[in-house]
Amino acid sequence: MEKKELRAGIVGSGFAAKFHYEALQRVFSAKVTIAGAYSVSRKNLLSFTESRNLTAFDSIEDLIESSDVIHVCTPPVTHESIVVAALIRNKHVVVEKPFTGYFGDDSETFNGDTFSKEKGLKHSMESVRRMLNAEKESEGRIMYAENWVYAPAIQKERELLQKTGAQIMWMHGEESHSGSHSLTYGQWKFSGGGSMIGKGCHPLAAAIYLKHVEGRNRSGNAIRPKTISARTHAITRMPTFKNEGHLKTTYKDTEDFAMLHIVFEDGTIADLFASELVLGGVHNWIEVNTTNHRTICNINPNTSMQAYTPAEKYFEEVYVVEKTETKQGWSSISPDEGWFAGYQHEMDAFYKSAAFGDPVESNSSLASDVIATIYAGYVSAERKGAEVEITIL
Ligand SMILES: NC(=O)c1ccc[n+]([C@@H]2O[C@H](COP(=O)([O-])OP(=O)(O)OC[C@H]3O[C@@H](n4cnc5c(N)ncnc54)[C@H](O)[C@@H]3O)[C@@H](O)[C@H]2O)c1
């Protein structure tokens, strides 16, 4: 049978655009042709498109018109408008994390540390509602590009849940590393928050996804998050922080540490950490404790391959693993980091859904629950960890 041909349009030409492009090369469920890309910075756009022999579009409208699936690889503050613009034209839309958020009031004086987090929750949920409504009225689907959902370890846990009928009692997990290079990352008005949204969204999405799967499996209905107690801290901004030069310290008005305790509708729990305070490379893992099995999903680092070199110079040209400070000595070298992280799997799954109408695993309901949990988490952190109800749409 001929594979269905689908045209991909990439919005953005930075880091995420590049790994979407790479992952698109590994889609086999459909025949993907890349219509081209559009980005506000023409210079960056051309350097992205010319080296890949892609068409550089002058307007986002033309790109959407020429595509079947739009990839939103732009800063979080732009996600809502691009997602809605694609859905209005009945296109599918693959949107990067975080789904959306609250990015301040455009005033000079806006400060992420001090603004009312209730207001942030209200505005971010209004944004989610607009995106979900646009999807309801569209022939296109929202595909939430949460790679953790498609990481092989998480998909294996999905299979375990479905085949064993287990109840998840407690999950704990983390996404941390030594800090983001992006200068816009530490500014609330661009990123919608700090570690809790930027990094915490990943293990949080995996935890919520697995409870959705468990619920659908056991009773036909997803089990949704109910309350959150959260704390946030800005350790690298403290006057007492001892800066030894190994951690990024560019955060202006966002946290660099977050701790989330989530209670689901059935009373079961998850504890998640997200930070910019961890040396030794990206630390992405989740442990799932169920009534009939326990799994430890080591997304990064993992022991699929270990490497040792007595001096850094030998590995000068070698990519070892994300954000490691040194290649000398032993390292958890990753033979295919994108595979373990789920990048190619998510893209193939999205195009399978676009081609055959299969349900989207990482869907808008999951994206909505993640944003609702995070912004309720910011309200809780403002109240020093008090339990806050999560808005379920
Ligand atoms: N899933 C992951 O592991 C992962 C990793 C990195 C980034 N991301 C997400 O990907 C998104 C993009 O991050 P990035 O690291 O690629 O950022 P980036 O700064 O490297 O690139 C952003 C691109 O968007 C373009 N852009 C900005 N505003 C635009 C607009 N209104 N219309 C069109 N183009 C616009 C910029 O010109 C730039 O090309 C973010 O939401 C980020 O959280 C996800």
The ligand as an SDF file (V2000), in Angstrom:
LIG
                    3D

 44 48  0  0  0  0  0  0  0  0999 V2000
   10.8520   18.7500   24.1220 N   0  0  0  0  0  0  0  0  0  0  0  0
   12.0810   19.1630   24.3710 C   0  0  0  0  0  0  0  0  0  0  0  0
   12.9330   18.4080   24.8090 O   0  0  0  0  0  0  0  0  0  0  0  0
   12.4430   20.5940   24.0810 C   0  0  0  0  0  0  0  0  0  0  0  0
   13.7880   20.9880   24.0680 C   0  0  0  0  0  0  0  0  0  0  0  0
   14.0800   22.3250   23.7760 C   0  0  0  0  0  0  0  0  0  0  0  0
   13.0650   23.2350   23.5250 C   0  0  0  0  0  0  0  0  0  0  0  0
   11.7640   22.8310   23.5730 N   0  0  0  0  0  0  0  0  0  0  0  0
   10.6560   23.7850   23.3470 C   0  0  0  0  0  0  0  0  0  0  0  0
   10.6880   24.2050   21.9840 O   0  0  0  0  0  0  0  0  0  0  0  0
   10.2280   25.5560   21.8820 C   0  0  0  0  0  0  0  0  0  0  0  0
   11.2800   26.3800   21.1530 C   0  0  0  0  0  0  0  0  0  0  0  0
   12.4780   26.3550   21.9110 O   0  0  0  0  0  0  0  0  0  0  0  0
   13.9160   26.4830   21.2190 P   0  0  0  0  0  0  0  0  0  0  0  0
   14.8910   25.9830   22.2260 O   0  0  0  0  0  0  0  0  0  0  0  0
   13.8830   25.9100   19.8560 O   0  0  0  0  0  0  0  0  0  0  0  0
   14.0540   28.0730   21.1080 O   0  0  0  0  0  0  0  0  0  0  0  0
   15.0110   28.8810   20.1240 P   0  0  0  0  0  0  0  0  0  0  0  0
   15.1500   30.2190   20.7480 O   0  0  0  0  0  0  0  0  0  0  0  0
   16.2350   28.0740   19.8070 O   0  0  0  0  0  0  0  0  0  0  0  0
   14.1660   29.0050   18.7670 O   0  0  0  0  0  0  0  0  0  0  0  0
   12.9360   29.6800   18.7130 C   0  0  0  0  0  0  0  0  0  0  0  0
   12.6420   30.0180   17.2610 C   0  0  0  0  0  0  0  0  0  0  0  0
   11.3360   30.5830   17.1900 O   0  0  0  0  0  0  0  0  0  0  0  0
   11.3830   31.7210   16.3180 C   0  0  0  0  0  0  0  0  0  0  0  0
   10.2550   32.5870   16.6760 N   0  0  0  0  0  0  0  0  0  0  0  0
   10.0970   33.3440   17.7890 C   0  0  0  0  0  0  0  0  0  0  0  0
    8.8770   33.9350   17.7850 N   0  0  0  0  0  0  0  0  0  0  0  0
    8.2640   33.5400   16.6400 C   0  0  0  0  0  0  0  0  0  0  0  0
    6.9950   33.8020   16.0680 C   0  0  0  0  0  0  0  0  0  0  0  0
    6.1040   34.5860   16.6710 N   0  0  0  0  0  0  0  0  0  0  0  0
    6.7080   33.2270   14.8680 N   0  0  0  0  0  0  0  0  0  0  0  0
    7.6010   32.4350   14.2480 C   0  0  0  0  0  0  0  0  0  0  0  0
    8.8200   32.1590   14.7410 N   0  0  0  0  0  0  0  0  0  0  0  0
    9.1350   32.6900   15.9290 C   0  0  0  0  0  0  0  0  0  0  0  0
   12.7490   32.3060   16.5520 C   0  0  0  0  0  0  0  0  0  0  0  0
   13.1270   33.1240   15.4670 O   0  0  0  0  0  0  0  0  0  0  0  0
   13.5930   31.0270   16.6420 C   0  0  0  0  0  0  0  0  0  0  0  0
   13.9140   30.5610   15.3690 O   0  0  0  0  0  0  0  0  0  0  0  0
    9.9590   26.0270   23.3170 C   0  0  0  0  0  0  0  0  0  0  0  0
    8.5870   25.9020   23.5930 O   0  0  0  0  0  0  0  0  0  0  0  0
   10.7690   25.0590   24.1610 C   0  0  0  0  0  0  0  0  0  0  0  0
   10.2400   24.8830   25.4710 O   0  0  0  0  0  0  0  0  0  0  0  0
   11.4480   21.5250   23.8230 C   0  0  0  0  0  0  0  0  0  0  0  0
  1  2  1  0
  2  3  2  0
  2  4  1  0
  4  5  1  0
  4 44  2  0
  5  6  2  0
  6  7  1  0
  7  8  2  0
  8  9  1  0
  8 44  1  0
  9 10  1  0
  9 42  1  0
 10 11  1  0
 11 12  1  0
 11 40  1  0
 12 13  1  0
 13 14  1  0
 14 15  2  0
 14 16  1  0
 14 17  1  0
 17 18  1  0
 18 19  2  0
 18 20  1  0
 18 21  1  0
 21 22  1  0
 22 23  1  0
 23 24  1  0
 23 38  1  0
 24 25  1  0
 25 26  1  0
 25 36  1  0
 26 27  1  0
 26 35  1  0
 27 28  2  0
 28 29  1  0
 29 30  1  0
 29 35  2  0
 30 31  1  0
 30 32  2  0
 32 33  1  0
 33 34  2  0
 34 35  1  0
 36 37  1  0
 36 38  1  0
 38 39  1  0
 40 41  1  0
 40 42  1  0
 42 43  1  0
M  CHG  2   8   1  16  -1
M  END
$$$$
